[in-house]
Amino acid sequence: MIMRPGQQLLLPANPVFIAFSLVLALFFNMAVNMAWGRVPWVPDLLAVLLVFWSVHQPLRVGIGTAFFFGLCMDVHQTGLLGQHALSYTVLSFLAIAMHRRLLWFTVPSQAMQVLPLFVAAHVIDLVLRMLGGGIFPGWWMLLAPLLESVLWPLVSVVLLAPQRMAPNPDKTRPL
């Protein structure tokens, strides 16, 4: 792949690190749900990480992974089975569809590019909840995709840090 000028060459991502970060995000979502309940404005960290890894590692984290973690969230919330699974699957599909184009942008521009993906996932979640007989969570739910988009640069810096480290650092190599 042709890199944009000034972009740093990254090491391959460790599959154990990818799995650990996704499981940690799942546990974080579960802890937030147990502590605060289903608050509509809280960002979904698992969705942010699924989009991040679907963009940066589409061969390792794909639609099947998103479906599995969506089912885990559905079972945890004891809601409509498949609600999160469908929204995470659509989210992962859209992220994989745009991953080559997205990587050409700077990180703040990427945050603006993934905002419609997060909005689409929350709309799917809302529509399925309403069709299942749930109540409207309120207009505060519009804040969640914005917060997820704001988290994108922080997640990018933290999750790409291990790939930026040199395997054998010395004083003569810039990598």
C-alpha positions as CSV (number, residue, x, y, z in Angstrom):
1,M,0.0,0.0,0.0
2,I,1.3,3.5,-0.8
3,M,1.7,5.5,2.3
4,R,0.9,9.2,2.6
5,P,4.0,11.5,3.0
6,G,5.2,11.7,6.6
7,Q,3.4,8.6,7.8
8,Q,5.4,6.4,10.1
9,L,6.0,2.8,9.2
10,L,4.2,0.6,11.8
11,L,5.1,-2.8,13.1
12,P,2.6,-5.7,12.7
13,A,-0.1,-5.7,15.3
14,N,0.0,-8.4,17.9
15,P,-3.1,-10.6,17.8
16,V,-3.0,-11.1,21.5
17,F,-3.0,-7.3,22.0
18,I,-5.9,-6.9,19.7
19,A,-7.9,-9.6,21.5
20,F,-6.9,-8.2,25.0
21,S,-8.0,-4.7,24.0
22,L,-11.4,-5.9,22.7
23,V,-12.1,-8.0,25.8
24,L,-11.0,-5.1,28.0
25,A,-13.5,-2.8,26.2
26,L,-16.2,-5.4,26.6
27,F,-15.6,-5.6,30.4
28,F,-15.5,-1.8,30.5
29,N,-18.9,-1.6,28.8
30,M,-20.3,-4.2,31.2
31,A,-18.9,-2.4,34.2
32,V,-20.4,0.9,33.1
33,N,-23.8,-0.8,32.5
34,M,-23.7,-2.4,35.9
35,A,-22.7,0.8,37.7
36,W,-24.9,3.4,35.9
37,G,-27.5,1.3,34.1
38,R,-28.4,1.9,30.5
39,V,-27.5,5.6,30.3
40,P,-28.1,6.8,26.7
41,W,-25.3,9.4,26.5
42,V,-22.4,7.1,27.6
43,P,-20.1,6.3,24.6
44,D,-19.8,2.6,23.6
45,L,-16.0,1.9,23.9
46,L,-16.4,-1.5,22.4
47,A,-17.9,0.0,19.3
48,V,-15.0,2.5,19.0
49,L,-12.5,-0.3,19.3
50,L,-14.3,-2.5,16.8
51,V,-14.2,0.3,14.3
52,F,-10.6,1.0,15.1
53,W,-9.4,-2.6,14.6
54,S,-11.7,-3.1,11.6
55,V,-10.0,-0.1,10.0
56,H,-6.4,-0.9,11.0
57,Q,-6.6,-4.8,10.9
58,P,-9.5,-5.8,8.7
59,L,-8.2,-9.3,8.2
60,R,-8.1,-10.0,11.9
61,V,-11.1,-8.1,13.2
62,G,-14.1,-8.3,11.0
63,I,-17.8,-8.9,10.9
64,G,-17.7,-12.2,12.7
65,T,-15.8,-10.7,15.6
66,A,-18.2,-7.8,15.8
67,F,-21.2,-10.2,15.8
68,F,-19.6,-12.2,18.6
69,F,-19.0,-9.2,20.8
70,G,-22.5,-7.9,19.9
71,L,-24.0,-11.1,21.2
72,C,-22.0,-10.8,24.4
73,M,-23.4,-7.3,24.9
74,D,-26.9,-8.5,24.2
75,V,-26.6,-11.3,26.7
76,H,-25.2,-9.0,29.3
77,Q,-27.9,-6.3,28.9
78,T,-30.7,-9.0,28.8
79,G,-32.2,-6.9,26.0
80,L,-33.4,-7.9,22.6
81,L,-31.1,-10.7,21.4
82,G,-29.3,-9.5,18.3
83,Q,-29.7,-5.8,18.9
84,H,-26.1,-5.0,19.5
85,A,-25.0,-7.8,17.2
86,L,-26.6,-6.2,14.2
87,S,-25.4,-2.7,15.0
88,Y,-21.8,-3.9,15.6
89,T,-21.9,-6.0,12.4
90,V,-23.1,-3.1,10.3
91,L,-20.5,-0.8,12.0
92,S,-17.7,-3.3,11.2
93,F,-18.9,-3.7,7.6
94,L,-18.9,0.0,7.0
95,A,-15.5,0.4,8.7
96,I,-14.0,-2.3,6.5
97,A,-15.6,-0.8,3.4
98,M,-14.0,2.6,4.0
99,H,-10.7,1.5,5.7
100,R,-8.4,2.2,2.8
101,R,-9.7,5.7,2.2
102,L,-9.9,6.5,6.0
103,L,-6.2,5.8,6.5
104,W,-5.2,8.6,4.2
105,F,-6.7,11.2,6.5
106,T,-5.1,12.6,9.6
107,V,-6.4,11.4,12.9
108,P,-8.7,14.4,13.6
109,S,-10.1,14.1,10.1
110,Q,-10.6,10.4,10.7
111,A,-12.7,11.2,13.8
112,M,-15.0,13.3,11.6
113,Q,-15.2,10.5,9.0
114,V,-16.2,7.8,11.5
115,L,-18.9,10.0,13.1
116,P,-21.6,8.9,10.6
117,L,-20.7,5.3,11.3
118,F,-21.3,5.8,15.0
119,V,-24.6,7.6,14.3
120,A,-25.7,4.8,12.0
121,A,-25.0,2.2,14.7
122,H,-27.0,4.1,17.3
123,V,-29.9,4.6,14.9
124,I,-30.0,0.9,14.3
125,D,-29.9,0.2,18.0
126,L,-32.7,2.7,18.6
127,V,-34.9,1.4,15.8
128,L,-34.5,-2.2,17.0
129,R,-35.2,-1.1,20.6
130,M,-38.4,0.8,19.6
131,L,-39.6,-2.1,17.4
132,G,-39.1,-4.5,20.4
133,G,-41.4,-2.4,22.5
134,G,-38.8,-0.3,24.4
135,I,-39.2,3.3,25.3
136,F,-37.5,6.3,23.7
137,P,-34.3,6.9,25.7
138,G,-34.4,10.7,25.1
139,W,-32.4,13.1,23.0
140,W,-29.4,12.6,25.2
141,M,-28.6,9.6,23.1
142,L,-27.3,12.0,20.3
143,L,-24.4,12.8,22.5
144,A,-23.0,9.2,22.5
145,P,-21.8,9.2,18.8
146,L,-20.2,12.6,19.3
147,L,-18.3,11.4,22.4
148,E,-17.3,8.2,20.5
149,S,-15.9,10.4,17.7
150,V,-14.1,12.5,20.2
151,L,-12.5,9.4,21.7
152,W,-11.2,8.3,18.3
153,P,-7.9,10.3,18.5
154,L,-7.1,9.1,22.0
155,V,-7.9,5.5,21.0
156,S,-5.6,5.9,18.0
157,V,-2.7,7.1,20.0
158,V,-3.0,4.5,22.7
159,L,-3.6,1.4,20.5
160,L,-1.0,2.3,17.9
161,A,1.7,3.0,20.5
162,P,3.0,-0.6,20.6
163,Q,3.2,-0.7,16.8
164,R,5.3,2.5,16.8
165,M,8.0,1.0,19.1
166,A,11.2,-0.3,17.4
167,P,11.9,-4.0,17.9
168,N,15.6,-3.4,18.4
169,P,16.1,0.3,19.1
170,D,19.5,2.0,18.6
171,K,20.8,5.5,18.1
172,T,21.3,5.3,14.4
173,R,17.9,4.3,13.2
174,P,14.9,6.6,13.1
175,L,12.4,3.8,13.5
